[in-house]
Amino acid sequence: LKRWQSELSKGILPSFGEEGGEEGGRDSSGLAWPEEPFRSQFLETLADLEMASLTRRYPNLAGTLLKNMMDMVQVFEAGYSELDEETEEEEEDSSDDRPSPLQSMQRMADPDAEPSEEGEDVPVPDPDPNEEAVRELMEDFKKEWEPIAEALDASEPFFEDMTDMVNNDRMDHDIETLSTRNSLWKHSGWKEVKDLSRRLERLPQLRTLVRDLGRGSRGRGPKRLANAEEFRSGNPEGLVTSNLVIEETAGVYRSGEIMNMLPSEASLLAASKRRPILKQLWHSRRSERSLLSYERVGWMEDEPSNVLDVMEIRPSGVQGPIILCLDTSASMAGQREVVAKALVLECIRGAKLQQRKCYLFAFSGKEEVQELDLSSTGGTVAGGGYSAAAEAVASPASSASALMEGNDATDRRRGRELAMKELLDFLSCSFEGGTDINEPIKRSLDLLCNDADKEWSRADILIVTDSEIPSADAELREKLEYQVREHELQVHGLVVGPRKTANLKELCTELHIFDEWNVIKADVY
């Protein structure tokens, strides 16, 4: 069992054992358990499901898999049938009565010829009951694990590490999560995820739109090799290093600053009691600003700068959060609905890859708004249902988020499971209802303006609609214009309909027309 666990965790299917070796008549390099025909058929089924790839990505999943295997082995061994000596002798006798290869070839050449007396009563061997039993077990196993394998494979591009969602660290894994009929991993929404992810590969317009949203910070984010910049008055704004903002130690340089000098410079003063000339040397180096010192600097944004030919390691910048207002009214049903759901999935992928926040307001009729946090930690839910078709999605605001914010690992896992289920419910439901733009705009502004932690202060708003929306309230438009004017808020609109309307234009600073309908109409496999 340890051998199975070890090799599956490495992404390897164990090899067969052979007679005549060590360890109980089996070669130590191969498997001696379970017995045939279970062992070979089980390995074939694992290969068909590409299970080794999953156990390599989620090593602890091997424990859940082996627990399932042991249950099947117990059923197999309980019904195992051994052939007795008489049956074996009958099989040997029947093999003597079978036609020779020459007789078989003669029959193939002349099928109308009557069989000879020797071959008239050729017995047909009975099927091996063990083979039949194992085949039934493998069919049930494959039916159980195939949707789980597909769901885990589909989840990887869009969600964070799923190890804690699959199992725990004990041998007695959370088999309830993976094997019940109503399991998260058997949710019908995974089919939507799989289909939409295929389409997203051919929708560069959506990927570019999500990537460019959010007011970024050029002084943050992962570092990369790029052209250096230096301060130069009168030039365009850029990102320069400055010792006025101390964030990191960039290296060693010569200066006259005592607080940043290296210990080797301080040792000159310590040794000056024995050799006074060293103190004079130290003062000389300080006056010449040639003391070896730590270079303590930071990155200052929006400073006039000149781009140099010299390359340096500098921040690549981070994008701000995204607030997504998604029209889920009846007019968005059909192909427009596919575009909307694909965009939600792309926001999830972008939030994971770029480590930024994304929040969804799915709106339809008056005060019918569903909220989903699409950030990389998983979707938390708040608010009420947005249509009758999505009533199952609606749940109390604290249901998933309260669990994920707790200290207990089990509660956090349950919170992620609940949040993911609610997201899958959203992806698998149908759009219906009226259209009211006021409530999602109001909630978006509340998120921007009432954010005590400033997590959403750099967010941009993206409105996805077919443009068939009523005019927003004048007070909301004024508040939106104030944020655009004073805080550089960008309000983008993605039109998935035939035309732009004045009501949408008055809300957005930039409009985009979706034009990749050939991908939506085509069957993508």
C-alpha positions as CSV (number, residue, x, y, z in Angstrom):
1,L,0.0,0.0,0.0
2,K,2.9,2.3,0.7
3,R,4.3,1.5,-2.7
4,W,1.0,2.5,-4.3
5,Q,0.9,5.7,-2.2
6,S,4.4,6.7,-3.0
7,E,4.3,6.2,-6.8
8,L,0.9,7.7,-7.3
9,S,2.0,10.8,-5.4
10,K,4.9,11.1,-7.8
11,G,2.5,10.8,-10.8
12,I,3.6,7.3,-11.7
13,L,1.4,4.2,-12.1
14,P,3.0,1.2,-10.3
15,S,4.3,-1.6,-12.5
16,F,3.3,-5.3,-12.4
17,G,5.1,-7.9,-10.3
18,E,6.6,-11.0,-11.8
19,E,6.9,-14.6,-10.5
20,G,10.1,-15.9,-9.2
21,G,11.4,-12.8,-7.5
22,E,11.8,-11.7,-3.9
23,E,9.2,-10.9,-1.3
24,G,6.7,-13.8,-1.4
25,G,7.3,-15.0,-4.9
26,R,7.1,-11.5,-6.5
27,D,9.7,-9.3,-8.0
28,S,10.5,-6.5,-5.6
29,S,10.3,-4.0,-8.4
30,G,6.7,-4.8,-9.2
31,L,3.3,-5.1,-7.5
32,A,2.3,-8.3,-5.7
33,W,-1.1,-6.9,-4.5
34,P,-4.0,-6.8,-5.2
35,E,-4.5,-10.2,-6.9
36,E,-5.2,-10.6,-10.6
37,P,-7.4,-9.8,-12.5
38,F,-8.2,-6.8,-10.2
39,R,-4.7,-5.3,-10.4
40,S,-4.3,-5.1,-14.1
41,Q,-7.8,-3.8,-14.8
42,F,-7.5,-1.2,-12.0
43,L,-4.2,0.1,-13.5
44,E,-5.8,0.3,-16.9
45,T,-8.8,2.3,-15.5
46,L,-6.4,4.7,-13.7
47,A,-4.5,5.2,-17.0
48,D,-7.8,5.9,-18.9
49,L,-8.7,8.6,-16.3
50,E,-5.2,10.0,-16.4
51,M,-5.3,9.8,-12.6
52,A,-1.5,9.8,-12.2
53,S,-1.4,13.4,-13.4
54,L,-4.0,14.4,-10.8
55,T,-2.2,12.6,-7.9
56,R,1.0,14.3,-8.9
57,R,-0.6,17.8,-8.6
58,Y,-2.6,16.8,-5.5
59,P,-0.4,14.2,-3.8
60,N,-2.8,13.7,-0.8
61,L,-5.5,12.7,-3.3
62,A,-3.7,9.4,-3.6
63,G,-4.9,8.5,-0.1
64,T,-8.5,9.0,-1.0
65,L,-8.0,7.0,-4.2
66,L,-6.4,4.1,-2.3
67,K,-9.2,4.1,0.3
68,N,-11.6,3.7,-2.6
69,M,-9.4,0.9,-4.0
70,M,-9.3,-1.0,-0.7
71,D,-13.1,-0.9,-0.5
72,M,-13.3,-2.4,-4.0
73,V,-10.6,-5.0,-3.1
74,Q,-12.7,-6.1,-0.1
75,V,-15.7,-6.6,-2.3
76,F,-13.6,-8.4,-4.9
77,E,-12.0,-10.8,-2.4
78,A,-15.3,-11.5,-0.7
79,G,-16.7,-12.8,-4.0
80,Y,-13.5,-14.3,-5.4
81,S,-14.0,-17.6,-7.1
82,E,-11.2,-20.2,-7.3
83,L,-11.3,-22.9,-9.9
84,D,-11.2,-26.5,-8.4
85,E,-9.1,-29.3,-9.9
86,E,-12.0,-30.9,-11.8
87,T,-12.8,-27.6,-13.5
88,E,-9.1,-27.2,-14.4
89,E,-9.0,-30.8,-15.8
90,E,-12.2,-30.1,-17.9
91,E,-10.6,-27.0,-19.3
92,E,-7.5,-29.0,-20.2
93,D,-9.6,-31.7,-21.9
94,S,-11.7,-29.1,-23.7
95,S,-8.5,-27.5,-25.0
96,D,-7.5,-30.8,-26.6
97,D,-10.8,-30.9,-28.5
98,R,-10.4,-27.5,-29.9
99,P,-9.5,-27.3,-33.7
100,S,-5.9,-27.1,-34.7
101,P,-4.6,-24.0,-36.4
102,L,-4.6,-25.9,-39.7
103,Q,-8.2,-26.9,-39.3
104,S,-9.1,-23.3,-38.5
105,M,-7.4,-22.0,-41.7
106,Q,-9.2,-24.7,-43.8
107,R,-12.6,-23.5,-42.4
108,M,-11.7,-19.9,-43.2
109,A,-10.8,-20.8,-46.7
110,D,-14.0,-22.9,-47.2
111,P,-16.7,-21.7,-44.8
112,D,-19.4,-23.9,-46.5
113,A,-17.5,-27.0,-45.7
114,E,-18.9,-29.2,-43.1
115,P,-16.9,-29.6,-39.9
116,S,-15.0,-32.8,-39.4
117,E,-16.2,-35.2,-36.7
118,E,-13.3,-34.1,-34.5
119,G,-14.5,-30.5,-34.4
120,E,-18.2,-31.0,-34.3
121,D,-18.6,-30.6,-30.5
122,V,-16.1,-27.8,-29.7
123,P,-16.9,-26.7,-26.2
124,V,-17.1,-22.9,-25.5
125,P,-15.2,-22.0,-22.3
126,D,-17.3,-20.4,-19.5
127,P,-16.4,-16.8,-18.8
128,D,-14.2,-16.2,-15.7
129,P,-16.6,-15.0,-13.0
130,N,-13.7,-13.0,-11.4
131,E,-13.2,-11.1,-14.7
132,E,-16.9,-10.2,-14.8
133,A,-16.9,-9.0,-11.2
134,V,-13.9,-6.8,-11.6
135,R,-15.3,-5.4,-14.8
136,E,-18.4,-4.3,-13.0
137,L,-16.4,-2.8,-10.2
138,M,-14.3,-0.8,-12.6
139,E,-17.3,0.5,-14.4
140,D,-18.7,1.8,-11.1
141,F,-15.3,3.2,-10.2
142,K,-15.0,5.0,-13.5
143,K,-18.5,6.4,-13.3
144,E,-17.7,7.7,-9.8
145,W,-14.3,9.3,-10.5
146,E,-14.6,10.5,-14.1
147,P,-16.6,13.7,-13.3
148,I,-14.3,14.3,-10.3
149,A,-11.2,14.1,-12.5
150,E,-12.7,16.4,-15.1
151,A,-13.8,18.9,-12.5
152,L,-10.3,19.0,-10.8
153,D,-8.7,19.4,-14.2
154,A,-11.1,22.2,-15.2
155,S,-10.6,24.1,-11.8
156,E,-6.9,24.4,-12.0
157,P,-6.6,27.5,-14.3
158,F,-9.2,29.5,-12.3
159,F,-8.8,28.7,-8.6
160,E,-6.0,28.7,-6.0
161,D,-4.4,25.6,-4.6
162,M,-7.2,23.0,-4.3
163,T,-5.4,20.6,-2.0
164,D,-7.3,21.5,1.1
165,M,-10.6,21.2,-0.9
166,V,-9.8,17.7,-2.0
167,N,-8.7,16.1,1.2
168,N,-6.9,16.5,4.5
169,D,-3.6,15.2,5.8
170,R,-4.9,12.1,7.4
171,M,-5.2,8.7,5.8
172,D,-8.9,8.8,6.5
173,H,-9.5,11.4,3.8
174,D,-12.7,13.4,3.4
175,I,-14.2,10.8,1.2
176,E,-17.7,12.3,1.8
177,T,-16.7,15.4,-0.3
178,L,-15.6,13.3,-3.2
179,S,-17.9,10.3,-3.4
180,T,-21.5,11.5,-2.6
181,R,-24.0,11.9,-5.3
182,N,-24.4,15.7,-4.5
183,S,-20.7,16.3,-4.3
184,L,-19.2,19.7,-5.2
185,W,-17.0,17.9,-7.8
186,K,-20.0,16.5,-9.6
187,H,-21.8,19.8,-9.9
188,S,-23.2,20.5,-13.4
189,G,-21.5,23.8,-13.4
190,W,-18.1,22.2,-14.1
191,K,-19.4,21.4,-17.6
192,E,-19.9,25.1,-18.1
193,V,-16.4,25.8,-16.7
194,K,-14.9,23.3,-19.2
195,D,-16.9,24.7,-22.2
196,L,-16.2,28.3,-21.3
197,S,-12.5,27.7,-20.7
198,R,-12.2,26.3,-24.2
199,R,-13.9,29.4,-25.7
200,L,-11.8,31.7,-23.7
201,E,-8.7,30.4,-25.4
202,R,-10.1,32.0,-28.6
203,L,-11.4,35.2,-27.1
204,P,-8.4,37.5,-26.8
205,Q,-10.7,40.6,-26.6
206,L,-12.0,39.5,-23.2
207,R,-8.5,38.6,-21.9
208,T,-7.1,42.0,-23.0
209,L,-10.1,43.9,-21.5
210,V,-9.7,42.2,-18.1
211,R,-5.9,42.7,-18.0
212,D,-6.2,46.4,-18.7
213,L,-8.8,47.2,-16.0
214,G,-8.0,48.6,-12.6
215,R,-6.0,51.7,-11.7
216,G,-2.5,50.2,-11.1
217,S,0.5,51.1,-9.0
218,R,3.7,51.1,-11.0
219,G,5.8,50.9,-7.8
220,R,4.4,47.5,-6.8
221,G,4.2,44.0,-8.2
222,P,6.7,41.3,-9.1
223,K,10.1,42.6,-10.3
224,R,11.5,42.1,-13.8
225,L,14.4,43.4,-16.0
226,A,13.5,46.7,-17.6
227,N,15.1,50.0,-18.6
228,A,16.2,52.1,-15.7
229,E,14.8,55.6,-15.2
230,E,16.3,58.7,-13.5
231,F,14.8,61.9,-12.2
232,R,14.8,64.7,-14.7
233,S,12.6,67.8,-14.3
234,G,10.3,68.6,-17.2
235,N,10.1,65.1,-18.5
236,P,7.0,62.8,-18.6
237,E,6.1,61.1,-15.4
238,G,7.6,57.8,-14.6
239,L,8.9,55.5,-11.8
240,V,12.3,56.4,-10.2
241,T,14.2,55.3,-7.1
242,S,14.6,57.7,-4.2
243,N,16.1,57.5,-0.7
244,L,13.1,59.7,0.4
245,V,11.0,56.5,0.5
246,I,12.9,53.7,2.2
247,E,11.4,50.3,1.3
248,E,14.4,48.0,0.6
249,T,18.1,47.6,0.6
250,A,19.1,47.7,-3.1
251,G,22.9,47.2,-2.6
252,V,26.1,48.9,-1.4
253,Y,27.4,52.3,-2.4
254,R,29.6,55.1,-1.1
255,S,28.1,57.9,0.9
256,G,28.6,60.1,3.9
257,E,25.6,58.8,5.9
258,I,26.6,57.4,9.2
259,M,23.3,55.5,9.9
260,N,23.7,53.4,6.7
261,M,27.4,52.7,6.8
262,L,28.6,49.1,6.8
263,P,30.1,47.4,10.0
264,S,33.5,47.4,8.3
265,E,33.5,51.3,8.4
266,A,32.4,51.3,12.1
267,S,35.3,49.0,12.9
268,L,37.7,51.8,12.0
269,L,36.3,53.9,14.9
270,A,36.4,50.9,17.2
271,A,40.1,50.3,16.5
272,S,41.0,54.0,16.7
273,K,41.8,53.6,20.5
274,R,44.8,51.5,19.6
275,R,45.6,53.2,16.4
276,P,44.3,56.9,16.4
277,I,45.2,57.3,12.7
278,L,42.2,55.0,11.8
279,K,39.8,57.6,13.2
280,Q,41.4,60.3,11.0
281,L,41.0,57.9,8.0
282,W,37.3,57.4,8.9
283,H,36.7,61.2,9.1
284,S,38.5,61.6,5.8
285,R,36.3,59.0,4.1
286,R,33.2,60.6,5.6
287,S,34.1,64.1,4.3
288,E,34.7,62.6,0.9
289,R,31.4,60.7,1.1
290,S,33.2,57.5,0.4
291,L,32.0,55.4,3.3
292,L,30.7,52.0,2.2
293,S,27.0,52.2,3.0
294,Y,23.8,50.2,2.5
295,E,21.7,51.7,-0.3
296,R,18.2,52.1,1.3
297,V,15.8,53.2,-1.4
298,G,12.2,53.0,-2.5
299,W,10.1,53.6,-5.6
300,M,8.4,56.9,-6.3
301,E,5.6,57.1,-8.8
302,D,4.5,60.0,-11.0
303,E,8.0,61.7,-10.9
304,P,9.4,63.4,-14.0
305,S,12.0,60.9,-15.4
306,N,14.3,60.0,-18.2
307,V,14.4,56.5,-19.6
308,L,18.0,55.2,-19.8
309,D,19.6,52.5,-21.9
310,V,20.8,50.7,-18.8
311,M,18.8,47.8,-17.6
312,E,17.8,47.2,-14.0
313,I,15.5,45.0,-11.9
314,R,12.3,47.1,-11.2
315,P,8.7,46.5,-10.3
316,S,6.4,45.5,-13.2
317,G,3.4,47.2,-11.6
318,V,0.1,45.8,-10.3
319,Q,-3.4,46.5,-11.5
320,G,-6.1,47.6,-9.2
321,P,-9.3,45.6,-8.5
322,I,-12.2,45.2,-10.8
323,I,-15.9,45.8,-10.1
324,L,-18.0,43.9,-12.6
325,C,-21.7,44.9,-13.1
326,L,-23.2,42.1,-15.2
327,D,-26.7,42.4,-16.8
328,T,-28.5,39.1,-16.2
329,S,-31.9,40.1,-17.6
330,A,-34.0,38.1,-20.0
331,S,-32.6,40.0,-23.0
332,M,-29.1,38.7,-22.2
333,A,-30.2,35.0,-22.6
334,G,-28.6,32.8,-25.2
335,Q,-25.3,33.7,-26.9
336,R,-25.0,36.9,-24.9
337,E,-25.3,34.9,-21.7
338,V,-22.3,32.8,-22.9
339,V,-20.2,35.9,-23.3
340,A,-21.2,37.2,-19.9
341,K,-20.3,33.9,-18.1
342,A,-17.0,33.7,-20.1
343,L,-16.1,37.2,-18.8
344,V,-16.8,36.1,-15.2
345,L,-14.5,33.2,-15.6
346,E,-11.8,35.3,-17.2
347,C,-12.1,37.7,-14.2
348,I,-11.5,34.7,-11.9
349,R,-8.5,33.7,-13.9
350,G,-7.1,37.3,-14.0
351,A,-7.7,37.6,-10.2
352,K,-5.7,34.4,-9.7
353,L,-2.8,35.2,-12.0
354,Q,-2.4,38.9,-11.1
355,Q,-3.3,38.5,-7.4
356,R,-5.9,41.2,-7.4
357,K,-9.5,41.5,-6.2
358,C,-12.6,41.2,-8.4
359,Y,-16.2,41.7,-7.3
360,L,-19.4,40.8,-9.3
361,F,-22.8,42.5,-9.1
362,A,-25.1,40.4,-11.2
363,F,-28.3,42.5,-11.7
364,S,-31.7,42.2,-13.4
365,G,-34.9,43.8,-12.0
366,K,-35.3,46.4,-9.4
367,E,-33.2,45.6,-6.3
368,E,-32.5,42.1,-7.7
369,V,-28.7,42.0,-7.4
370,Q,-26.5,39.0,-6.7
371,E,-23.0,39.6,-5.3
372,L,-20.0,37.3,-5.8
373,D,-16.4,37.9,-4.7
374,L,-14.4,36.5,-7.6
375,S,-11.0,37.1,-6.0
376,S,-8.4,34.4,-6.0
377,T,-9.4,33.1,-2.5
378,G,-12.7,31.9,-3.9
379,G,-16.2,33.5,-4.3
380,T,-18.0,34.8,-1.2
381,V,-21.6,35.6,-1.5
382,A,-23.7,38.5,-0.2
383,G,-27.0,40.1,-1.1
384,G,-30.2,38.8,-2.5
385,G,-31.1,36.7,-5.6
386,Y,-31.2,38.4,-8.9
387,S,-33.9,36.3,-10.6
388,A,-36.2,33.4,-9.9
389,A,-33.8,31.1,-11.8
390,A,-31.0,32.0,-9.4
391,E,-32.8,31.8,-6.1
392,A,-30.7,28.8,-5.3
393,V,-27.6,30.9,-5.5
394,A,-28.8,33.5,-2.9
395,S,-27.7,32.9,0.6
396,P,-27.0,35.0,3.7
397,A,-24.1,37.4,3.4
398,S,-22.1,35.8,6.2
399,S,-22.5,32.2,5.1
400,A,-19.3,31.6,3.2
401,S,-17.3,34.7,4.2
402,A,-17.7,34.1,7.9
403,L,-16.4,30.6,7.5
404,M,-13.4,31.6,5.4
405,E,-12.4,34.3,7.9
406,G,-12.4,31.9,10.8
407,N,-9.3,30.4,12.4
408,D,-10.3,26.8,12.0
409,A,-8.9,25.1,8.9
410,T,-12.0,22.9,8.5
411,D,-14.3,26.0,8.6
412,R,-12.2,27.8,6.0
413,R,-12.3,24.7,3.7
414,R,-16.1,24.5,4.2
415,G,-16.3,28.2,3.4
416,R,-14.4,27.7,0.1
417,E,-16.6,24.8,-0.8
418,L,-19.8,26.8,-0.2
419,A,-18.5,29.8,-2.1
420,M,-17.4,27.6,-5.1
421,K,-20.8,25.9,-5.1
422,E,-22.5,29.2,-5.3
423,L,-20.3,30.3,-8.2
424,L,-21.1,27.0,-10.0
425,D,-24.8,27.6,-9.4
426,F,-24.4,31.0,-11.0
427,L,-22.6,29.6,-14.1
428,S,-25.2,26.9,-14.6
429,C,-28.3,29.0,-14.2
430,S,-30.3,30.8,-16.9
431,F,-30.7,34.6,-17.1
432,E,-34.1,36.1,-16.8
433,G,-35.9,39.1,-15.3
434,G,-36.0,42.9,-16.0
435,T,-33.3,45.5,-16.0
436,D,-32.4,48.1,-13.4
437,I,-28.9,49.7,-13.5
438,N,-29.4,51.9,-10.4
439,E,-28.8,49.3,-7.7
440,P,-25.5,47.9,-9.1
441,I,-24.1,51.4,-9.6
442,K,-25.1,52.4,-6.1
443,R,-23.4,49.3,-4.6
444,S,-20.3,49.8,-6.7
445,L,-20.0,53.4,-5.5
446,D,-20.5,52.2,-1.9
447,L,-17.7,49.7,-2.3
448,L,-15.4,52.4,-3.7
449,C,-16.2,55.1,-1.2
450,N,-16.8,53.2,2.0
451,D,-13.7,51.1,1.9
452,A,-12.0,51.6,5.2
453,D,-9.0,49.4,4.2
454,K,-8.6,51.1,0.8
455,E,-8.6,47.7,-0.9
456,W,-11.1,48.9,-3.6
457,S,-10.0,52.5,-3.9
458,R,-8.1,51.8,-7.1
459,A,-10.8,49.7,-8.7
460,D,-12.3,50.3,-12.1
461,I,-15.9,49.5,-13.0
462,L,-16.9,47.3,-16.0
463,I,-20.6,47.2,-17.1
464,V,-21.5,44.2,-19.3
465,T,-24.9,44.6,-21.0
466,D,-26.7,44.4,-24.3
467,S,-27.1,48.2,-23.9
468,E,-30.9,47.8,-23.5
469,I,-30.9,49.6,-20.1
470,P,-33.0,52.4,-18.7
471,S,-31.4,55.7,-17.7
472,A,-29.6,55.9,-14.3
473,D,-30.8,58.3,-11.6
474,A,-29.3,61.8,-11.9
475,E,-27.9,61.6,-8.4
476,L,-26.0,58.4,-9.1
477,R,-24.7,59.9,-12.4
478,E,-23.4,62.9,-10.5
479,K,-21.6,60.7,-7.9
480,L,-20.1,58.6,-10.7
481,E,-18.9,61.7,-12.5
482,Y,-17.3,63.0,-9.3
483,Q,-15.3,59.8,-8.9
484,V,-14.2,60.0,-12.5
485,R,-13.2,63.6,-12.2
486,E,-11.5,63.6,-8.8
487,H,-10.2,60.1,-8.4
488,E,-9.6,59.1,-12.1
489,L,-12.2,56.3,-11.9
490,Q,-12.6,54.5,-15.2
491,V,-16.0,53.1,-16.1
492,H,-15.8,50.7,-19.0
493,G,-18.8,49.3,-20.9
494,L,-18.8,46.0,-22.9
495,V,-21.7,45.9,-25.3
496,V,-22.8,42.4,-26.2
497,G,-25.7,43.7,-28.3
498,P,-26.2,45.3,-31.8
499,R,-25.7,48.9,-30.8
500,K,-24.6,51.4,-28.2
501,T,-27.3,53.5,-26.5
502,A,-27.3,57.0,-25.0
503,N,-28.1,55.6,-21.5
504,L,-25.0,53.5,-21.5
505,K,-22.8,56.2,-23.0
506,E,-23.6,58.6,-20.2
507,L,-22.3,56.2,-17.6
508,C,-19.1,55.0,-19.3
509,T,-15.8,56.7,-19.9
510,E,-14.9,54.0,-22.5
511,L,-17.1,51.6,-24.5
512,H,-16.1,48.3,-26.1
513,I,-18.1,46.3,-28.7
514,F,-17.9,42.6,-28.5
515,D,-17.2,41.3,-32.0
516,E,-16.0,37.7,-31.6
517,W,-19.3,36.1,-32.2
518,N,-17.9,33.4,-34.4
519,V,-16.3,31.8,-31.4
520,I,-19.6,31.9,-29.4
521,K,-21.6,30.4,-32.2
522,A,-19.1,27.6,-33.0
523,D,-19.0,24.3,-31.2
524,V,-15.6,24.3,-29.4
525,Y,-14.2,20.9,-28.6
